[in-house]
Amino acid sequence: MALFAPAGTPKDVVAALNEAAKKSLETPKVKEALATAGVSAWYMTPQELDQQVRKDIDYWQPVIRKANITIE
């Protein structure tokens, strides 16, 4: 799970959203709610998230193609 913004979102808006998300992940109330839901959360910069998404695409794309998975 991650927080995304539309392509072309101004960098200052992305930075503000990123900072707000980071701060919220650090609050005890959010930490408790996530733990109760059985979710482990950690912070990534937009650049780190971009790298992770690209890595996930590289990993899963061959699996999806081999299994002939399509979107209906």
N, C-alpha and C positions, 0 to 999 in steps of 0.2 A: 504494500500500500504506500502510496506517495502522494504528495501534493503537486499538481501540475497546473500550469497556466497556458493559455493559448499561445501558439507561435506568434512571434512579433510583439509580445508583451514588453513594454519598455523595461530596460535593465533596472531602473530605480524602483519600479513597481515590484519586479521579481525580488530585488534585495529587501524591500520592505516586507513582502509576504514571507520571505525566508526567515527574516529576523523574528517576525511574529510567531511563526511556526516553531522556531528554535526556543523562544521564550516559553511558549505554551507547553512544550515537551518537558521543560524543566520544572514546571509547577507541581507541587504535591498532589493537587486534585486530579490533574491529567495523568500523572504517573499511577495514582491509585486506580483510576477508571480503566486504564489500559491493562494494569496487572489483574484487575478483577475480570476483565474480558479475556485474559490469557494471552495478551499481546505484548511482545517485546518491541520497543520502539527505540530508535536511535536517530541522531541527527546526521544529515549529509548536506554538504554544500550543493548548490545547483550543479556545479561542475562534477562533483562526485556522483550525484544522481544520474547525470547524463552518461557518465562512464559505466555505471551499473546497468542502466537500461540497455546500452549498446552491447554490453557483455551478455546480458540475458537474451537479447535478440540473436546474437551469434550462437548461443547455446541452443535455444529452442527452435530456431528456424528450420534446421535440418530435421529435427524430430517431427515437427508439424508437417513438413513436406513429405517425409517418409511415410507418415501415418495417413497422409491424404486428408488432413483435417481442413475443413473449410468453414467459413462463416455463413450462416443462413440468413 
